[in-house]
Amino acid sequence: MVLGLTGEAGKPKIFVVECKRCRRHIAANVTVFPPQNLRVDCPLCGEKRMYRPDEVYLGWQDQALGKQHRNMSEHYRVFRERRKVS
């Protein structure tokens, strides 16, 4: 049983999407099912993507989001890659 995220044991209460880059489940930051595309920023890899409504579902956030297991060298590498693209 996940405490704090469920009303009953095993029933998720938050909308999540799967990051297209790192494949982690991240919160979609919506309280109702979205009728149109929405933009979600992944706090783990920094990817900013648009997600269709069929890619949003009830689920659980990845456990790594609470711990933020990303070292600073990875953070700077991603930052440098993003600056080159812009």
ABEGO torsion letter per residue (X at the ends): XBBGABABBGBBABBBBBBAAAGBBBBAGBABBBABBBBBBBAAAGBBBBBBAAABBBBBBBAAAAAGBBBAAAAAAAAAAAAAAX
